[in-house]
């Protein structure tokens, strides 16, 4: 009979593509993981993983083995964990969540306020969203959850739509050509500042491309939060979600307009991967986020 701990090591290396990260997730030493992998290779009569610059790449047999073992191991862990308790009132666990900078501005006050009320010892670590890496981060356990404006096409992830959102334009009052009305011609003629596509905010560019239209991008930045003063002083237009646009309505130097063309609303979504080393804690955190954010 194969030791279940060996199977857990195999699954964790497969998920993380790393012996060192697997050791961290399993809370054992790296030599212990390497020793377990050697035993597995002997028992399975297969190399299982090849070490490359991209990480531990599974063999064809390892992929077949993973498909057969992954769900049964998860079922066993769930049964075991269901008879335990996660004491969120006293836990000092740190949960990691991926947010954009404007997502942090909107969501973090709500999340932290409720955490302080019901789980005062629990802490958060915020990771900046990178859409190119987000699925891998969730699967490998680098983060516990992600909130973004794009659905992640990965069958291993769960998704919950929190609300629908639309874009608005923040316009400097120094732009003399724009007064009471904001037209498509204004949008195309004036200078824009945009954030990196890795934050997920690419809907505008995709729409313009389909219409064979181009706007004048004067500035590209990694985050929205550094744009406030730039909008005021440098005659720029910035397109942001409407809930963020409300923060600027009281600023006398900035006007808020609807986007001057038909643009579909987009979903703001919560993503998570249910398989984790600490199932009950993960379930609690996801339920906490759902309860805190689902009525927005």
Order of alpha helices (4+ residues) and beta strands (2+ residues): alpha-alpha-alpha-beta-beta-alpha-beta-alpha-beta-alpha-beta-beta-beta-alpha-beta-alpha-beta-alpha-beta-alpha-beta-beta-alpha
